[in-house]
């Protein structure tokens, strides 16, 4: 028995969002943007085409983009695939009449397996944080399959990538920064398949990339820090002063060893920890000067810590000598005690404050870039933000008195 695949479009009608059948012309082609609403043809440019079929008693729907011709071709392919499987025929790229090449779905599956293995190998590394996890890659490439209906990697062209960015914005309602991140993941996937995406004969020009305005980094004003530290017990104060005075990322603080602290030179080092399978972001080791008051606090902690966790090399361990992973929860609790809004307090804000204060104090960009472990100067320049402190406002009042 042949299995039928229906093509519908999800549109906004007077009674709400509905999946409406498409309208076919006399030659059997799908009329772009035309659907049947209660049996009456209506034009609906909004919405996305959907394939719909049954698997037993279950109805399955998948999005196939906004292009009528692509959606119609996707329906024929899916119908041929289901009927082949129904008759016990193995489905192959050549068997469906599509161009020979690397099957797109297979390439994505293999690529995600490589990502998964890489994440497991580098588990705990800042290189594989939330933006680079297997889940992020998987979601981005799943969305790409929804928007692109080419069968092979070799068929993909510039138009497919531009449609993908538009699909993320309009169909998935993704924020501009998220669109850029997912677009970058797909481009990385294509590069891994040997597709040239940049350069004179590449798929993309610089102007083709989606644009996003990064939010201005937020910092703690001195008044907030005073309230926050006043509500801390001595141990909590040391945690958050360490974040503030080193500018380290959370994972870097978690994996700081006592051997990384140089009490003579007053420095803290970010270094590779092979015994914990952890590496700094982009594998950039670095040394950061730290103020004397932080050195004094660390010296006071060292003897008591060695008694508490015998032989533990971590500066901030758990009782079982594991990296402390609840710094954020602790910060939120302190913020609440301090009468601050916990939603305005997060760990990376200490890093932003460190960077902004270093730059405002006159340290040059290249030096601050090195302290932060940034790969490019542009990332550091984001912290060259105007001061909005009480002192700055008072100065402006004085200038224009």
Secondary structure, 3 states (H helix, E strand, C coil): CCCCCEEEEEEEECCEEEEEEEEECCCCCEEEEEEEECCEEEECCCCEEEEEEEECCEEEEEECCCCHHHHHHHHHHHHHHHHHHHCCCCCCCHHHCCCCCCEHHHHHHHHHHHHHHHHHHCCCCHHHCHHHCHHHHHHHHHHHHHHCCCCEHHHCCHHHHHHHHHHHHHCCCCCHHHHHHHHHHHHHHHHHCCCCCCCCCCCCCHHHCCCCCCCCCCCCCHHHHHHHHHCCCHHHHHHHHHHHHHCCCHHHHHCCEHHHEECCCCEEEECCEHHHCECCHHHCCEEEECCHHHHHHHHHHHHHHHHHCCCCCECCECCCCCECCCHHHHHHHHHHHCCCCHHHCCCHHHHHHHHHHHHHCCCCHHHHHHHHCCCCHHHHHCCCCCCCCHHHHHHHHHHCC
